[in-house]
Amino acid sequence: MTAKRKAAGKAKGRKEPIKGFDDVPGTTLFDMQRARVGYHLNMFCMSLMKPENRAEFKADEAAYLRKFPMTDEQRDAVLKRDWNRMIWNGGNIYFLSKLFSSDGHSFQHVAAIMTGGTQEEYANMMLTGGRSIEGNRSLSEWQKRG
């Protein structure tokens, strides 16, 4: 592995964020920079498409994760199933779906966890048009709410 690629895997030094996306509540921009940081995390997730890899992962998750040159932060997020932290550390939701599907969970289940509600609350919110724009346009609006 080249020094350049190793350096890309470290979340330190990430220039956050791209102007215009830094003030959108609950939004993590998946750009080229984040894709580079999350490459090995996402390749781990892709490995779970093979039944033999899923079995090996389920048998000893920590040992299986050591096969991939992820950061400690990424490994910890996987072990704790901290979906938002995985995304912040370069995980792409479509790759992460391999992990949560291996756990027997749906997109709806994980989205509910990520938004801090129950699966029923999340489904109802989406069926009624999604989260209201009122009070959710910017982080400053969230700060005003306390």
C-alpha positions in Angstrom: 0.0 0.0 0.0 1.4 3.4 -0.9 1.9 6.1 1.6 -0.6 8.2 -0.2 -3.3 5.6 0.1 -2.5 5.0 3.8 -2.8 8.7 4.4 -6.2 8.8 2.7 -7.4 6.2 5.1 -6.9 8.5 8.1 -9.9 10.7 8.9 -7.5 13.3 10.4 -6.9 16.2 8.0 -10.3 15.9 6.3 -11.3 19.3 5.1 -14.8 19.6 6.4 -17.1 20.3 4.8 -17.8 21.6 1.3 -19.5 25.0 1.6 -23.2 24.7 1.4 -23.4 21.2 2.9 -21.9 22.1 6.3 -25.2 23.5 7.7 -27.7 20.8 6.7 -28.8 18.9 9.8 -28.4 15.2 9.7 -26.5 15.3 6.4 -23.1 13.8 5.8 -21.8 14.5 2.3 -20.4 11.4 0.6 -17.8 13.0 -1.6 -14.5 11.7 -3.1 -12.6 12.5 0.0 -15.0 10.5 2.2 -15.0 7.7 -0.3 -11.2 7.4 0.0 -11.4 7.4 3.7 -14.1 4.7 3.7 -12.6 2.5 0.9 -11.6 -0.4 3.2 -14.7 -0.1 5.3 -16.8 -0.4 2.2 -14.7 -3.3 0.8 -15.3 -5.1 4.1 -19.0 -4.7 3.7 -18.8 -5.9 0.1 -17.0 -9.0 1.3 -20.2 -10.0 3.2 -21.9 -10.8 -0.1 -20.2 -14.2 0.0 -21.8 -16.7 2.5 -18.5 -18.0 3.6 -17.3 -14.5 4.5 -20.5 -13.8 6.5 -20.0 -17.0 8.4 -16.4 -16.1 9.2 -17.4 -12.6 10.3 -20.2 -13.9 12.5 -17.8 -16.4 14.1 -15.3 -13.7 15.2 -16.1 -10.2 14.1 -13.0 -8.5 15.5 -10.7 -11.0 13.9 -12.4 -10.8 10.5 -12.2 -7.0 10.6 -8.5 -7.1 11.1 -8.2 -8.5 7.6 -9.1 -5.0 6.3 -6.8 -2.0 6.9 -9.5 0.1 8.4 -8.9 2.7 11.2 -9.6 1.7 14.8 -12.5 4.2 14.7 -14.1 2.4 11.7 -13.6 -1.0 13.3 -15.2 0.2 16.6 -18.1 1.7 14.7 -18.7 -1.6 12.9 -18.5 -3.7 16.1 -20.9 -1.3 17.9 -23.1 -1.1 14.8 -22.9 2.7 15.0 -24.3 3.5 11.5 -24.0 7.2 11.7 -20.4 6.9 12.8 -19.7 4.5 10.0 -21.1 7.0 7.5 -19.0 9.8 9.0 -15.9 7.6 8.6 -16.5 6.9 4.9 -19.1 4.2 4.9 -21.6 4.4 2.0 -25.1 3.4 3.0 -25.4 1.0 0.0 -22.2 -0.8 1.1 -23.3 -0.7 4.7 -26.5 -2.4 3.6 -24.5 -5.6 3.2 -23.7 -5.5 6.9 -27.1 -4.7 8.2 -28.6 -7.3 5.9 -26.2 -9.8 7.3 -27.6 -8.8 10.7 -31.2 -9.4 9.4 -32.1 -5.7 9.3 -33.8 -3.6 6.6 -33.0 -0.1 5.4 -36.1 1.1 7.2 -34.9 -0.4 10.5 -31.4 1.2 10.2 -32.8 4.5 9.0 -35.0 4.6 12.1 -32.0 4.0 14.4 -30.0 6.7 12.5 -32.7 9.3 12.9 -33.3 8.4 16.6 -36.8 7.0 16.3 -38.5 3.7 16.1 -39.1 1.8 12.9 -42.8 2.7 13.1 -42.1 6.4 13.7 -39.7 6.4 10.8 -42.2 4.6 8.5 -45.0 7.0 9.5 -42.8 10.0 8.9 -41.9 8.9 5.4 -45.5 7.9 4.6 -46.5 11.5 5.5 -43.9 13.2 3.3 -40.7 13.0 5.3 -39.3 15.3 7.9 -40.8 18.8 7.9 -38.5 21.5 6.5 -39.6 23.8 9.3 -36.9 23.9 11.9 -34.7 21.6 9.8 -33.2 23.9 7.2 -29.9 24.6 9.1 -28.0 23.6 12.2 -28.6 27.1 13.5 -32.3 26.4 13.5 -31.6 23.2 15.6 -29.5 25.3 18.0 -32.3 27.8 18.5 -34.6 24.9 19.5 -32.0 23.9 22.2 
